[in-house]
Amino acid sequence: MITVYGIPNCDTVKRARAWLAEAGLEAAFHDFKKSGVPADLAADWLRLFGHQRVINRAGTMWRKLDEATRAGVVDDASALALVQAQPSVIKRPLVHWPDGHWTLGFKPDEFQSGAAKAQK
């Protein structure tokens, strides 16, 4: 099963979910706003992608944070605390593919590769 993690009103999440639907792939959706950020998965994402990629420093939520909070994100541990408190700072979507690999963000070529593996 494909699982998409994100926020439903995020345009990138909407594009990713539409791409999956158009490809005929069913995907579960984990809404950070309703269900929170699973701490164990967030720690995995940070190990896999690094806090520099997981935290969306170009996003609105990041810019709304005070300078001290932004300056305090210096490693995976501090990033984990932030993403638990402010899920909107996470780059989206995070997708868990049936073969066990993860993608971060929406790139059609990465989704095509994941879809090909999912349909086998």
N, C-alpha and C positions, 0 to 999 in steps of 0.2 A: 504494500500500500504506500502511496505517495502521501506525505504530509507536508503541508505548507504552513509555515509559522510566520505570523505578521499581524498587521492591523488592517481590518477590512476596508477602511476608507483611503488607504495608501494607494496612489495611482500605480506604483510599480507592482504592488501585490495584485491589484486588479488586472493588470496586463498579464502577469504570470498565470493567474488563475484562468483567465480567458484563453491563454495559449494552451494550457493543459486541457481545458474543455474542448477546444477546437481540435486537439489531437486525439480526442476520445479517451482521455485518461481520467479516471476518477481520482480525486485527491481529497483527503481529509483536511480540514482547516483548523489550526490552533490560533485562536484570537488572543493576543497578548493582553488586550484590554479586559476581556471577560475572564480568561483563565490564568492570567499571569505568565511569568517567564519561569519555566522549570529550571531550578538552580543547577541540577546535574547536567542538563542539556546546555545551558548557558556556559558552564565551565568547559564543556566539550567544544563548543563553538569558539571560545576564546583560545583554547589550546590549538584547535585546528586552523583557525584563520588569523589569530592574533587580535589584540584589542584595537590596534590601529585600523583594521578593516571592519571589525564588528561594530564599533562605535561610528555612527554616521555623523561626522563632524561638519558635513555640509547641510545637514537638516535643520529645520526650524526649531525643534526641541533643543538641540545642542546650543544653538545661538541664544535661546531663552535662558539657559542655565547661567548662574552667576559665575564670575571669573574664577573664584576660589574652587568651585565644584569642577569646572573644566580643567583647571590646573592640577587638581587632585587625581585625575585619571592618568596614572603613570605606568600601570602594569595590569596584568590580568585580574589580580585580586581587587584592585580599586575599580576596574571596569565592571567586574561582576556585581559589586555593590551598586554601581550606578544603574546597570541594566535591570536589576531587580526593582530598584526604586522608580526608575523612569524608562519603561519599556520602549517608549517612542524614540529613544536615541539609538536603537538597534537598526543597523542597515537591513533592509527587507527586500524580498522575502528570504527566509532560510528554508530550504527545501530538503527533506530527507527522502531519498530515492529508495526503491525496493532493494537495490543491491547493497544498501548501507552507506553509500556516499552522500555527502552534503554539498549543496551549492549555496552561495551567498549572493543575493541580488538576482536580477533577471537578465540573462543573456540568452537569446534564442538558441545559439549554437550549443551552449551547455545543456539547455533543456532538451534539445534534439537528441543529444547523446544520452541523457538520462532516460528519455522516453524510449529510445531504441532498446536500452537495457531492460526497461520495465515491461516491454511488450514481448520479451523472449520467454 
